[in-house]
Amino acid sequence: MHGSSTSMRLHCDIVGDIAVIKDAPPDTQLRIAESIMNRNKNVKVVLAQSSPVEGTLRICKFKVVAGENRTFTVHRENGCLFHIDLATVHFSPRLIQERRLVAESARPGECILNMFGGAGTFSIEIAKKWPTKVFNIDINPEAIRLCLRNILANRLRGRVTAVLADAKEATIILFVAWMDRVLLPLPEKSREYLSAAVSALKQRGAIQYYDFIDATKNESPADKMWKRIRLLIDEDRITLSKARIVKSVAPRRYLVSLDLRKS
């Protein structure tokens, strides 16, 4: 089993052979863990998330509830193999469909910049599907170490390049006017890094932009997001090609994706 929950009742994510439970009271965690392992014989570890995703490195804390004492696993998704250490790099199996959609939106021969690449999941799925050149930037050394391992595991040496750096600094120094496509898959930082992403684009290049937005019942989250972003960019150079809601993350709060184009 892969992807999101084993059931809504258990609030469990499966990453490789690790199950992660969230928001369960401490006195129920062992019972829930035993139930998960009984139902899913491939699960060897059950972790409880004990902190939110936080900090510059975007990681959270876990405690082992049942099974083997580890946070490292091998996760298979969309024909790719990922080495993931949940204690050192953020990874959500719930974005499996989004990673597939982003890979399908790329084109053969493109040069692509992933400004918040993590362990390389988006980057590797793109390069696995198309003959492209993808630069995977992250400021987290452990994420880059895992990315390098994943590049080798998926036989993509020369197709994906892992770069340990702050994405804004690296983009301005190394990638100006070079990219056919730029990914901004970290909603918390996307607005701050948008101008650097625009500077990296060739003419007619594309930006895959992700951000959170609150919207009332009568508002379109996608339209509201575009109105906000228009204030940050030169509308004569950047246009909106497509906008969609990726998912609802809380009541009236949404993760929105914008496909922006440089004219």
Order of alpha helices (4+ residues) and beta strands (2+ residues): beta-beta-alpha-beta-beta-beta-beta-alpha-beta-alpha-beta-alpha-beta-alpha-beta-alpha-beta-alpha-beta-beta
